[in-house]
């Protein structure tokens, strides 16, 4: 069985932060982890730097159309922009 692809990067949330299912908006220095899941989906999770808890980025998982790494890059850009960023479509 192959392991899913996973991308993880530090990102500074822009004004208005990132929206999560569990706790609403989170702001500041975050970590975004994107994981390719079965069925052509990508799951997006975020956490505060140096924290243990992961939160689901609202709208996750999302379908990818050939390049799941591009969705990770789009999620990073959305979080940097802030405004209650959600998973890219």
C-alpha positions, 0 to 999 in steps of 0.5 A: 500500500502506498502512503498518501502524499502530504505537504506541510508548511508554515504560514502567517495568516493574513487579517481575518485568519483562517476559518476552521470547523472546530473553533472558528477563525484562527490567526497568527503563525500557523502550520498548514498540512494538506494530505491527499486522500482516497477518491481524489480528495485533499484534506486540509488541517491547520494548527498554531505553531508549537501546538498539538491540536489540529483543526479542519480548514472549513470546506475540507476535503476538496476534490483535486483535478490532477495536481493536489500540490497545486491545491496546497499552494492555493490554500497557503495563498488563501491563508496568507490573504486571510479574510476567514480563508477556507479550503480552495475549490 
